[in-house]
Amino acid sequence: MKFALVSDDFCTITGKTGRARKFLVYEATQDIKPTLVEKLEVPQTQPTFHDLHDDDITPHPLDNYILITGEAGVGLSERLSRRGITVYITSQTDPLEAIHGVIQGNIPTLAPTPHGEDGRCLNH
C-alpha cells in the first residue's frame, strides 16, 4: 500500500490538506513494515488539492494513495475518493504509528473541519 502523510516539517503529521505541498511518502503492508520512499514537495507549478476542487481529471502525484492528515475540510474525503485517495484525519502525529493504525484498523480519527459561508474552514 502507498501512504502519503501531510507533513509541513517532513517529521510529523500536520494538517491543512487542501493547500499542502509537503508529504512523507511510505510503502507498507500487513507483512512489510513502513518504508519511507520519499519526502515529496509538490512544486508551485503543480496544483494542490484545493486547486483541484472541481477538477477530477488533472493528475495529482498522490492519486490512488492512502492519505493521512491532521486536518481536512468537509467534502475533501469525497472529492479525493474520486481520485482513488482514501483519507484518514487523525490526532496521531507520528507517521509510523499512524500507518500501523491504518493497517491494523485502529487509527484514531477526527471529524472533518466544517466550513463557513465563505468556504473557509471555521477554525482558521
C-alpha positions as CSV (number, residue, x, y, z in Angstrom):
1,M,0.0,0.0,0.0
2,K,1.1,3.5,-0.7
3,F,0.7,6.1,2.0
4,A,1.1,9.9,1.8
5,L,1.2,11.9,5.1
6,V,0.7,15.7,5.2
7,S,3.9,17.0,6.8
8,D,4.9,20.6,6.8
9,D,8.2,19.7,8.6
10,F,8.9,16.3,7.0
11,C,8.9,14.8,10.5
12,T,5.3,14.8,11.9
13,I,1.8,14.6,10.5
14,T,0.3,18.1,10.2
15,G,-2.9,19.5,8.6
16,K,-4.3,21.9,6.1
17,T,-4.6,19.2,3.5
18,G,-6.2,21.3,0.7
19,R,-3.2,23.6,0.3
20,A,-0.5,21.1,1.4
21,R,2.6,20.8,-0.7
22,K,4.8,18.6,1.6
23,F,4.2,14.9,2.1
24,L,6.0,12.0,3.6
25,V,5.5,9.0,1.2
26,Y,5.7,5.5,2.6
27,E,5.0,2.0,1.4
28,A,3.8,-0.7,3.8
29,T,1.6,-3.8,4.1
30,Q,0.4,-6.0,6.8
31,D,3.6,-8.1,6.4
32,I,6.1,-5.4,5.4
33,K,7.0,-2.6,7.9
34,P,6.6,1.0,6.6
35,T,9.5,2.3,4.5
36,L,10.0,5.9,3.7
37,V,10.0,6.2,-0.1
38,E,10.4,10.0,-0.4
39,K,9.9,13.4,1.0
40,L,7.6,14.8,-1.7
41,E,7.3,18.6,-2.2
42,V,4.7,19.4,-4.8
43,P,6.2,22.2,-6.9
44,Q,4.4,25.6,-7.1
45,T,3.8,24.8,-10.8
46,Q,1.6,21.8,-9.9
47,P,-1.9,22.1,-8.4
48,T,-2.7,21.5,-4.7
49,F,-5.8,19.5,-3.8
50,H,-7.5,22.9,-3.2
51,D,-6.7,23.9,-6.7
52,L,-8.3,20.7,-8.0
53,H,-11.5,21.3,-6.0
54,D,-13.7,21.0,-9.1
55,D,-11.3,19.1,-11.3
56,D,-11.3,15.3,-11.2
57,I,-9.2,15.0,-14.4
58,T,-5.9,16.8,-13.8
59,P,-3.5,14.3,-12.3
60,H,-2.1,14.8,-8.8
61,P,1.1,12.9,-7.7
62,L,-0.8,11.3,-4.8
63,D,-3.8,9.9,-6.8
64,N,-4.6,6.4,-5.6
65,Y,-2.8,6.7,-2.3
66,I,-3.9,6.4,1.3
67,L,-3.7,10.0,2.7
68,I,-3.2,10.7,6.4
69,T,-3.6,14.2,7.7
70,G,-4.2,16.2,10.9
71,E,-6.9,18.3,9.3
72,A,-9.2,18.4,6.3
73,G,-12.3,20.3,5.4
74,V,-15.8,18.9,4.9
75,G,-16.1,17.3,1.5
76,L,-12.4,16.7,0.9
77,S,-12.7,13.0,1.5
78,E,-15.5,12.7,-1.0
79,R,-13.7,14.7,-3.7
80,L,-10.4,12.8,-3.1
81,S,-12.2,9.5,-3.2
82,R,-13.0,10.2,-6.9
83,R,-9.2,10.3,-7.4
84,G,-8.8,6.9,-5.6
85,I,-7.5,8.5,-2.5
86,T,-8.7,7.3,0.9
87,V,-8.4,10.0,3.6
88,Y,-7.8,9.5,7.3
89,I,-8.0,12.6,9.6
90,T,-6.2,11.9,12.8
91,S,-4.8,13.4,16.0
92,Q,-1.8,11.0,15.7
93,T,1.3,12.9,14.7
94,D,3.8,10.1,14.5
95,P,3.9,8.8,10.9
96,L,4.8,5.2,11.7
97,E,2.1,4.9,14.4
98,A,-0.5,6.3,12.0
99,I,0.4,3.9,9.3
100,H,0.3,1.0,11.7
101,G,-3.1,2.3,12.9
102,V,-4.5,2.3,9.4
103,I,-3.1,-1.2,8.6
104,Q,-4.5,-2.6,11.9
105,G,-7.8,-0.7,11.6
106,N,-7.4,1.2,14.8
107,I,-6.1,4.7,13.9
108,P,-7.8,7.4,16.0
109,T,-9.8,9.6,13.6
110,L,-11.2,13.1,13.8
111,A,-14.2,14.7,12.1
112,P,-13.6,17.0,9.1
113,T,-13.3,20.7,9.8
114,P,-16.6,22.5,9.0
115,H,-16.7,25.4,6.5
116,G,-18.2,28.8,6.9
117,E,-20.4,30.5,4.3
118,D,-17.3,31.8,2.5
119,G,-16.0,28.2,2.1
120,R,-13.1,28.7,4.5
121,C,-12.5,26.3,7.4
122,L,-14.1,27.7,10.6
123,N,-11.1,27.1,12.8
124,H,-8.8,29.4,10.8
